Amino acid sequence: MATMTLKETQQGTMKKQLEDILLAISWRELANRYFEKSGSWLYHKLDGVDGNKKPTDFNTEERYQLKGALVDLADRIRRAADSIQ
């Protein structure tokens, strides 16, 4: 299993940090599968603003969970690519 570490400083919103992959991932599916939450919950977290326009962010546990979800997804994509003959 991959070792996960998080940077201590946050640079902008999580959405900004993930901009390279934003359009390549179904965030709704990721929210359902790994967080058991709605897609809108995840979108609000990524934007840093909740549904009431109040600032929100991922807590430490959610950050580890998101990182783990992306690592797992990357592993699944790699296995699928490796299975192509």
Summary of the structure (lengths in Angstrom):
residues: 85
radius of gyration: 13.8
end to end distance: 25.9
largest distance: 49.4
contacts: 178
relative contact order: 0.15
helix: 56%
strand: 2%
